[in-house]
Amino acid sequence: MKFLEPVSEPSSTQSPTSFRVIHFNRQSQQFDGLEEIVHLPEVVPDDNGTQAATNRDIEKSPQNPTGWYIYGAKNAAGMFVVQALAPRALFQLQPNSVISERKAALNYLKKETWENIESQKGSVQSVLVSPQSPNAETALQHWHLGDRALLLHVYGGIGGKNKEPAAQSPLYFGHFSYGHATVIREPLTGELRFDI
């Protein structure tokens, strides 16, 4: 689904919690399906007062045009309450870019991915490192139902005004994690996507 607009007005200290959304239509392959109001509670700050995410201006997010997967349940009044969400772009097979040469891949991983990091806030980046795929269009031809991929997630820490305590020193290692994804058929859209 895609967020259209907040229904509840935000205050200076709180974000809106109710949003008008529109669902994806499998027949048209567009966001022209059912419209409804969902409840998206604000994320509770951690012990340091840092919010890991916000719903403020989610309808203006760079991820909103391609939509979101939302997970949750209906409350006693029958309104759907979002308990988790994920940008659809993160699971699509189509990468933003493809790197087919080893030297270029190492340069990207060591330097390019970290350049202008603040300008990347709120974005999702999908880069396929593959000698078999010279461009993004060709990359799709190499994925088949059941294929598996290795994932690497890199996190550098929360900075800014409410930076996390571990990021206070001049040197902070963040964390990384590995995972795998399997290509599945998405029941909502009918397209192939990663199941992470």
RAVENTA-V126329 format. One record per residue. N is the residue number from 1. RES is the residue in one small letter. PSI is psi in radians with two decimals (999 if undefined). BURIAL is # if it has 24 or more other ideal C-beta (glycine too) atoms within 12 Angstrom, else .. Layout:
BEGIN
n=N res=RES psi=PSI burial=BURIAL
n=N res=RES psi=PSI burial=BURIAL
END
This chain:
BEGIN
n=1 res=m psi=2.91 burial=#
n=2 res=k psi=2.43 burial=#
n=3 res=f psi=2.26 burial=#
n=4 res=l psi=-0.89 burial=#
n=5 res=e psi=2.70 burial=.
n=6 res=p psi=2.53 burial=#
n=7 res=v psi=-0.70 burial=.
n=8 res=s psi=2.45 burial=.
n=9 res=e psi=2.30 burial=.
n=10 res=p psi=2.61 burial=.
n=11 res=s psi=-3.13 burial=.
n=12 res=s psi=-0.36 burial=.
n=13 res=t psi=-0.26 burial=.
n=14 res=q psi=2.57 burial=.
n=15 res=s psi=2.82 burial=#
n=16 res=p psi=2.73 burial=#
n=17 res=t psi=-0.20 burial=#
n=18 res=s psi=2.37 burial=#
n=19 res=f psi=2.52 burial=#
n=20 res=r psi=2.26 burial=.
n=21 res=v psi=2.83 burial=#
n=22 res=i psi=2.41 burial=#
n=23 res=h psi=2.77 burial=#
n=24 res=f psi=2.42 burial=#
n=25 res=n psi=1.98 burial=.
n=26 res=r psi=-0.59 burial=.
n=27 res=q psi=-0.80 burial=.
n=28 res=s psi=-0.26 burial=.
n=29 res=q psi=0.57 burial=.
n=30 res=q psi=2.95 burial=.
n=31 res=f psi=1.31 burial=#
n=32 res=d psi=0.53 burial=.
n=33 res=g psi=-2.64 burial=.
n=34 res=l psi=2.40 burial=.
n=35 res=e psi=2.51 burial=.
n=36 res=e psi=3.00 burial=.
n=37 res=i psi=2.27 burial=#
n=38 res=v psi=2.72 burial=#
n=39 res=h psi=2.13 burial=#
n=40 res=l psi=1.59 burial=#
n=41 res=p psi=2.62 burial=#
n=42 res=e psi=2.52 burial=#
n=43 res=v psi=2.36 burial=.
n=44 res=v psi=2.27 burial=.
n=45 res=p psi=2.66 burial=.
n=46 res=d psi=-3.01 burial=.
n=47 res=d psi=-0.38 burial=.
n=48 res=n psi=0.03 burial=.
n=49 res=g psi=0.21 burial=.
n=50 res=t psi=2.27 burial=.
n=51 res=q psi=2.22 burial=.
n=52 res=a psi=-0.36 burial=.
n=53 res=a psi=2.93 burial=#
n=54 res=t psi=2.67 burial=#
n=55 res=n psi=-0.01 burial=#
n=56 res=r psi=2.23 burial=#
n=57 res=d psi=0.46 burial=.
n=58 res=i psi=-0.51 burial=#
n=59 res=e psi=-0.26 burial=#
n=60 res=k psi=0.03 burial=.
n=61 res=s psi=2.55 burial=#
n=62 res=p psi=-0.29 burial=.
n=63 res=q psi=-0.27 burial=#
n=64 res=n psi=-0.67 burial=#
n=65 res=p psi=-0.59 burial=.
n=66 res=t psi=-0.15 burial=#
n=67 res=g psi=3.12 burial=#
n=68 res=w psi=2.62 burial=#
n=69 res=y psi=2.23 burial=#
n=70 res=i psi=2.56 burial=#
n=71 res=y psi=2.46 burial=.
n=72 res=g psi=-2.62 burial=.
n=73 res=a psi=2.84 burial=.
n=74 res=k psi=2.50 burial=.
n=75 res=n psi=-3.07 burial=.
n=76 res=a psi=-0.47 burial=.
n=77 res=a psi=-0.04 burial=.
n=78 res=g psi=0.09 burial=.
n=79 res=m psi=2.40 burial=.
n=80 res=f psi=2.23 burial=#
n=81 res=v psi=2.06 burial=.
n=82 res=v psi=2.13 burial=#
n=83 res=q psi=-0.33 burial=.
n=84 res=a psi=2.63 burial=.
n=85 res=l psi=2.74 burial=#
n=86 res=a psi=2.41 burial=#
n=87 res=p psi=2.30 burial=#
n=88 res=r psi=-0.64 burial=#
n=89 res=a psi=-0.51 burial=#
n=90 res=l psi=-0.45 burial=#
n=91 res=f psi=-0.13 burial=#
n=92 res=q psi=2.63 burial=#
n=93 res=l psi=-0.45 burial=#
n=94 res=q psi=1.95 burial=#
n=95 res=p psi=2.77 burial=#
n=96 res=n psi=-0.61 burial=.
n=97 res=s psi=2.84 burial=.
n=98 res=v psi=2.35 burial=#
n=99 res=i psi=2.10 burial=#
n=100 res=s psi=-0.17 burial=.
n=101 res=e psi=2.44 burial=.
n=102 res=r psi=-0.82 burial=.
n=103 res=k psi=-0.74 burial=.
n=104 res=a psi=-0.64 burial=.
n=105 res=a psi=-0.79 burial=.
n=106 res=l psi=-0.72 burial=.
n=107 res=n psi=-0.73 burial=.
n=108 res=y psi=-0.85 burial=.
n=109 res=l psi=-0.63 burial=.
n=110 res=k psi=-0.61 burial=.
n=111 res=k psi=-1.00 burial=.
n=112 res=e psi=-0.71 burial=.
n=113 res=t psi=-0.39 burial=#
n=114 res=w psi=-0.09 burial=.
n=115 res=e psi=2.47 burial=.
n=116 res=n psi=0.81 burial=.
n=117 res=i psi=-0.60 burial=.
n=118 res=e psi=-0.55 burial=.
n=119 res=s psi=-0.24 burial=.
n=120 res=q psi=0.02 burial=.
n=121 res=k psi=2.30 burial=.
n=122 res=g psi=0.05 burial=.
n=123 res=s psi=2.84 burial=.
n=124 res=v psi=2.29 burial=#
n=125 res=q psi=2.22 burial=#
n=126 res=s psi=1.96 burial=#
n=127 res=v psi=2.17 burial=#
n=128 res=l psi=2.12 burial=#
n=129 res=v psi=1.85 burial=#
n=130 res=s psi=2.16 burial=#
n=131 res=p psi=-0.30 burial=.
n=132 res=q psi=-0.22 burial=.
n=133 res=s psi=1.75 burial=#
n=134 res=p psi=-0.31 burial=.
n=135 res=n psi=2.99 burial=.
n=136 res=a psi=-0.62 burial=.
n=137 res=e psi=-0.75 burial=.
n=138 res=t psi=-0.52 burial=.
n=139 res=a psi=-0.68 burial=#
n=140 res=l psi=-0.56 burial=.
n=141 res=q psi=-0.34 burial=.
n=142 res=h psi=-0.17 burial=#
n=143 res=w psi=2.34 burial=#
n=144 res=h psi=2.74 burial=.
n=145 res=l psi=2.23 burial=.
n=146 res=g psi=-0.23 burial=.
n=147 res=d psi=2.68 burial=.
n=148 res=r psi=2.64 burial=.
n=149 res=a psi=2.63 burial=#
n=150 res=l psi=2.35 burial=.
n=151 res=l psi=2.59 burial=.
n=152 res=l psi=2.17 burial=.
n=153 res=h psi=2.20 burial=.
n=154 res=v psi=2.33 burial=.
n=155 res=y psi=2.20 burial=.
n=156 res=g psi=-0.24 burial=.
n=157 res=g psi=2.83 burial=#
n=158 res=i psi=2.10 burial=#
n=159 res=g psi=-2.69 burial=.
n=160 res=g psi=-2.80 burial=.
n=161 res=k psi=-0.66 burial=.
n=162 res=n psi=0.86 burial=.
n=163 res=k psi=2.58 burial=.
n=164 res=e psi=2.58 burial=#
n=165 res=p psi=-0.65 burial=.
n=166 res=a psi=-0.37 burial=.
n=167 res=a psi=0.16 burial=.
n=168 res=q psi=-0.54 burial=.
n=169 res=s psi=2.87 burial=.
n=170 res=p psi=-0.33 burial=.
n=171 res=l psi=2.13 burial=.
n=172 res=y psi=2.21 burial=.
n=173 res=f psi=-0.25 burial=.
n=174 res=g psi=-2.51 burial=.
n=175 res=h psi=2.89 burial=.
n=176 res=f psi=2.74 burial=.
n=177 res=s psi=2.70 burial=.
n=178 res=y psi=2.74 burial=.
n=179 res=g psi=-3.04 burial=.
n=180 res=h psi=2.72 burial=.
n=181 res=a psi=2.53 burial=#
n=182 res=t psi=2.39 burial=.
n=183 res=v psi=2.12 burial=#
n=184 res=i psi=2.94 burial=#
n=185 res=r psi=2.05 burial=.
n=186 res=e psi=2.09 burial=.
n=187 res=p psi=-0.48 burial=.
n=188 res=l psi=-0.65 burial=.
n=189 res=t psi=-0.39 burial=#
n=190 res=g psi=-0.07 burial=.
n=191 res=e psi=2.82 burial=#
n=192 res=l psi=2.46 burial=#
n=193 res=r psi=2.95 burial=#
n=194 res=f psi=2.40 burial=#
n=195 res=d psi=1.90 burial=#
n=196 res=i psi=999 burial=.
END
